[in-house]
Amino acid sequence: MVKKRSRDTNDIYLDVSLPGILSNYKDSDFVTKQKVRFIFYLIWVAIIGTCFLIGSTIYVQIESVEYDKVFYQIISSEILLILFFGFCQFLIIRGRYILASFLFISTTMLCVWFIMWADKGNIIVRFDTVVIIVALLTLLPLIIKKRKHAIFIYIIANTILLIIYAQYSKALLNLPKAAIFDYIIDTSVAMLFIGIVIYYTHDIYRQTLNKAERDINNRIRAEENLKNSELKYTEIFENAQIGIYQTTPDGEILQANPAMLELQGLKSIDDVKNKNLGEVDVFLNRNRQEFIERIEKDGYIKDFESTWFKRNGEFIIVRENARAVRDNEGKTLYYEGFIVNITKRKLAEKALTESELKYASLFENAQIGIFQSTPEGEILNVNPALVRMLGYSSVEELEGKNLVKDSFFVNASRIDFEGLMDKQGFVNNFESEWKTKNGEVIILKENSRTVKDKDGKVLYLEGFLENVTERKKIEKALLESEEKYRSLMENMNDIVMLVDHDDRVLYVNNRFSEKLGYTESEIIGKIGYEILIDPEDQEKIIEANKRRKSNISNQYEAKFIAKDGTKFDFLISGAPVKDSEGNVIGSIGNMIDITERKIAEEKLKKSQQLFQTLALVSPVGIFRTRADGYTTYVNPKWMKISGLRFEEALGNGWLKAVHPDDKKILQINWELKSTKGEDSSAEYRFIKPDGSIVWVLGYAVPEIVDGRIQGYIGTVTNITERKIAEKKIKESEERYRTIIEAFPDIIMISDLNKNILFANDELEKVTGITPKDYKNPDRKARIHSDDMPIVEEAIEKLISGKETHTGIIEVRFIDNWDNIHWFSGITSKMYYNNQLVLQYIARDITEKKKNEQELTKYREHLELHVKERTEELEATNEELSSTNEELHSQSEELQITLKNLQNAQKKLIQAEKMASLGVLASGVAHEINNPLNFIRGGAFGLEDYLQENSKDHLDNIQIFIDSINEGVERAATIVTSLNHYSHKDEFKINECNIHNIIDNCLNILSNQIRDVIGIEKNYTTKNFFFKCNEGKMHQAFLNIITNAVQSIEGKGYIKIRTKAKNKQLQIQITDNGCGISEENLLKIFDPFFTTKDPGKGTGLGLSITYNIIKEHNGNIEINSELYSGTTVIINLPLINK
Amino acid sequence: MSEKITLLYVDDEPTNLLLFELNFNKIFNILIADSGLEGLKILKENPQIKVVITDMRMPEMNGIEFIKASKEEFSKISYFILTGYEIDEEISEALKKGLIKKILKKPFNKKIIEEVIKKSLN
C-alpha cells in the first residue's frame, strides 16, 4: 500500500530578492527580475562612476598642462548624463525597465561620442572611448528581450560613427590614410566580432535560461501532480465503493478500505488486521484455491466472480480484480485486489432471466392467444396460440396485419372494445366474434390493456385471448338442453320426483302438485315416502330406494295418498341420479297414474271371465276376430254348428265350412262392413262334414277401444228350422196373395190405430193410398168425417162384442184426389201376430150412389124449375096484363140496359173482390219501383266503383251486392205481379188456339221440364172456336204448368187433356208431384199464399190465374192429394161461330 | 267507339238522375233534366244528343208528352221510356207508333239498358 507522504515546503522554488523600491516587478518572472535588479544597480554604478568621472575630469583639466582650466562643456555633459541616468532609474522604478535600458545605453554611447567629438585632440582618449562603447555594447544582451537584432543596429551605428569620426580626425590628427583605414578596419572588425559574440552569447544564455526555467516548471508541476495524485489515491482508498484490500497469499489481511470493511460487515480494520482469514467470521471465498492458482500463474486476475460464504451460510457474490505484488526475485509479497459486491445484481439478473424465460415460454407455449398491437390495431407481436386460433399457419403471416382494418371481427362485435379501452384502458373478459382466415366465426374472450409510458403516452395494446367458441356452444347447447329437459319435466304428464340419499325430496314437477295436491314448498326437503306412500307400500319404497343407491334402476307399483286423502296407484320407474363422476347421489322417480288402468284391468279381468263363461255356456255360436277379420276364437257352440274344430276355424279357416253359394257374398259383405267398423249381419249356410246344411244368422259388432277398432265379436245362431218354416210360410202366403190380389174388392188389414198392415192392390187403385201411406193414420184418403161416427161405433162394438163381423156399412170415402167414393164394406176382427187387428172388405159403390144422387138432384131441380117457371109465368102474366104495350115498345132499350147493368154488376163484383189488393197494387207499384231503382242503381254504382278501385274488396262484398240485387229482383217481381190486379180497362179478346197457348207455355218452361218430366198431351181433335186475351191466357197457363213442374222432385209426368163439349172447353192438367195438403188446398187461390221456398214464388201466380179465368167467365178447380199429385181442371166457355 | 254517345235522361226524382248519371257516365256522355221542359231546353242547347231516356210519370208533362214535343224538332233521336209502372195504353200506343223504341223498366238493369241503346244506334 502507498505510503502516506506529507506535503513538503516550497523550498525548490527560485526567486530574486528585489529592493523594495522595485515592487512593481515582484510578480515578474525570474529572468526579468534578475535583469531589472542588474540594470538598477548598473545605473547606480554609472551614476557614481560618472560622478568620479566628473571629478577626474576636473582634476585632469586643472592639473593638466594643456588645459589649465575646466572645460565646462565636458563637465556639463557629464552632469547631463547623470541626470539622464536618474531619469532612467525613475523609469525602472516605474516598471519600464526596457525603455530605461535602451535609453541608458544610447545616452551613454552618445555621451561618449560627444565627449570624443568635443575632445578630438587626444587620440588616446578617443580610443578608450571605443572601449567604453564596446563595454557598453556588452550590456545589450542583458536588456534585450525580443529585438535581439537591435544589437547589430547598435554595432552598425557605432561603426558608422567610428568611420565618420576617423575620417574627420585624419585631417585633424594628420594621420596617414593607411593608418586611418587600418584603424577603421581594425576597430570595425573588433566591434563586429564583439557584436556576433554578444548576439550568440545572448542567444545561448536565453535558451539556457528558458530550458532551466522549463525544467524548474516541469518539476514544480510534477511535484504538484504527485501531491495531487497521492491525495486522490488516498481519497479513493478511503472513500471508494469498491472494496480494496491487501492480503498475503496465506490469507492474512494487510489492508482493507472502509468499503471492504462494510462489505464484510466490520467497523474497523483492527478487527481483522494481521489476522488470518480463517480466524474471523467474515465472508470467505470457498474457491480461494482457484483464485490463488490463477493469480500465481498470471500475476493478476480479472473479473473473477465468486460466491463468498459466512459460516452461517449467508453469502455474497463478488467480482474481483487483483494482482500479485512481487519483489525483484519474483516472490509474492502480497495480493492487492479490488472487490465489488454484485449479489443484488446477480440475484436480480437471475430473477430477470428466470422471469424472461418464463415469459418467453409462456408466450410461446400458452394456450391463450397473446397479441401486442399499436393502438391503431397494427399487430406487433402474436403468439403461436393466437395464430392457430385465427387459422393462420405462421406468426409471420399475421405480423404486420391490422386487427381493425383487416376485418378480423364480425361486423360491430368489437366496437365496445375501443370504447372501453379509451375509457378505462383495459377490458376484462370481453367477448367478441372474430373471423378466422377461412371466414369461420369464433368467439374470443379477451383481457386487454393499453401499455403506457410514464408520460401517459400509449405505447401499445396488449391482449390475451381465449377461444370460448366451443365453450359457448356447449354452454348454449347445455342451456338449451337444460331448458328442454326442464320444460319437459315441468310439462310432463307423468310425475317426476328427485330425492337424495336420505329420501328427501329435492324436486317435483308441476304434475306432482296437480295430482297430489302438495305444493312444492310443502314437499321439498321432506322424506317423500313418509308423507306420500300408503303405509302398506312404504317398505316397498324403502327397499327400492336402497337398491337404487346401489345403482340399480327399477320399476314397481305403489299406492300414493294425495293431500286430500285420495289414493292413487302409481307405476314408478326409478333410476339412480349420478354426478359427473358417476357416483350415485340420489334417485329420480317417474310416476304414472295407473289407478284407472288398474280399475280397467280389474274390469277387463272380470269381463274376460264373464265372456269366457258366457261363451262356454252360450246357446249361440260365438266368434272373435281381429280388426282385419282374422278369427281368433270360436266357442264350443260355434264348433257344433259349423262342424269345424277350434283350430280349423281360426284365421280364415271358418270359410271352409261355408256353403259355396254363400261364400263370396259373405266374404264381400264381411270385408265391406268390417273395414268400416260397422255392425254386420248375414244369413248363410254351413255345410257340415256330414254333408248336412245348416242355416245360420251371423251377427258381428266391432270392438272399439279408444276410437280404434280392435276386432269383432259375433254370434252365429242356427236358423235352419226358421228357414224351413219361413219357406213353408212363404209358399202358403204366395197362394193366399194370388187370391187376394185377384180379388175385385178392397181387402185391408189395419191395427186399431189406423195403421194399415196389409192391403191388396185394389186399395191403391181406388183410393190412391200407396204403401207409404200405410203407417200414416192422418193420410189424406179417409172416411168422410160425416160418416166417421158410424164406422167408429161399429168398430167399437165389434171389438168389445163377441161378433167377429160387423154388418154391411156404407160410408163415403174421400180418396187421395179428393174424389168422394161410396164404399160398402164389412169389417171383421182377427188376431195377427198376437195383436188384435181389423180386416176390411169394401166395394166401391160410388157410381151407383152417384146415379142415385143425381136422380135426386135432378128431381129437386125439376121441382125448382117448375116452381120458378110458374112464378115467372105468373109474374109475366101480371106484367103482361098491366104493361104489355110499354114492354113491347121499350123491349130493345131494356135489353141494352140490362146488358149494361149486367156488365156493371160484373165489374162491381170484381172491384169489390179485388178492391183492397187492386187499389193498393196500382198505387204502390210506382212508388215501390222508384226506391227499388235507387237501390239497384246504388248497388250497380257500388259494384262498379269497387270493380275499379278495390277489386279485392269486391270479392268480399260481392255476396252483399248479390243479396241486394236479389232483394230488388224479388221486390220488383212482386210489384210487377201486383200490376195484374190493376187492370180496369177493357182487354182485347181475339180468337185463339188454346193448344198453341199451352204449347207455348211448355216451350217457355222447357228448360225446367228437361228430360226428367214426361209430358203427355191428349188434345181434343174436335173443332171449336175459342176467344180470349192471348197474353193473359198465356200467363194463366204458365202459372199452372210452372206449379206442376215445380211440384215434381226428380222424375215425374205432366198430363194435359183438353175436352170440348156442351159449349165448354175443359183443360185438365195432372201431375204426379208432391201434391197439396187438404189444408193448403183451401188457401191455394189466396194472394201471397205459397208453399214454395222463399224467392221461388210470390204467392200470386194462382191468384192471378184465378182472376184471369174469371175474367174469361170460366172456372178453375184444383184436386190434389199430398204426395200423389195434383189435377187442375179449367172450364172455359166456348162461343158459337 | 271513338266518342261517347251523348244521352239525355229525364226524371223528376233527383236520386234517379244522380244514380243514372253515376252508373252510365263511363259509357255515355250523360245529360240530365228534372222535367220535360228542362229536357227540351237541354235538347236545344245540345244538338249532339242521340238518345233520350225519360221517366213516364212526371208532373206538368209526362214522358210521352215530352217525347211527342221533342220528336217534332229532333226526329233522329232514339227515345226510350224508363218506368216503374205497368205499361199502359198510352205507352203501348207510343211503342206501336214508333215514338219510342223500347220500354225499359224500373228498377233498371244496367246491362239491358246498355245493350238496348247500342242496338238502337246500330
Boltz contact constraints between the chains, C-beta under 6 A:
constraints:
  - contact:
      token1: [A, 926]
      token2: [B, 84]
      max_distance: 6.0
  - contact:
      token1: [A, 926]
      token2: [B, 85]
      max_distance: 6.0
  - contact:
      token1: [A, 929]
      token2: [B, 84]
      max_distance: 6.0
  - contact:
      token1: [A, 929]
      token2: [B, 106]
      max_distance: 6.0
  - contact:
      token1: [A, 930]
      token2: [B, 13]
      max_distance: 6.0
  - contact:
      token1: [A, 930]
      token2: [B, 84]
      max_distance: 6.0
  - contact:
      token1: [A, 932]
      token2: [B, 107]
      max_distance: 6.0
  - contact:
      token1: [A, 933]
      token2: [B, 16]
      max_distance: 6.0
  - contact:
      token1: [A, 933]
      token2: [B, 106]
      max_distance: 6.0
  - contact:
      token1: [A, 933]
      token2: [B, 107]
      max_distance: 6.0
  - contact:
      token1: [A, 934]
      token2: [B, 15]
      max_distance: 6.0
  - contact:
      token1: [A, 936]
      token2: [B, 107]
      max_distance: 6.0
  - contact:
      token1: [A, 937]
      token2: [B, 19]
      max_distance: 6.0
  - contact:
      token1: [A, 937]
      token2: [B, 23]
      max_distance: 6.0
  - contact:
      token1: [A, 940]
      token2: [B, 23]
      max_distance: 6.0
  - contact:
      token1: [A, 940]
      token2: [B, 110]
      max_distance: 6.0
  - contact:
      token1: [A, 941]
      token2: [B, 22]
      max_distance: 6.0
  - contact:
      token1: [A, 941]
      token2: [B, 23]
      max_distance: 6.0
  - contact:
      token1: [A, 968]
      token2: [B, 107]
      max_distance: 6.0
  - contact:
      token1: [A, 972]
      token2: [B, 107]
      max_distance: 6.0
  - contact:
      token1: [A, 979]
      token2: [B, 86]
      max_distance: 6.0
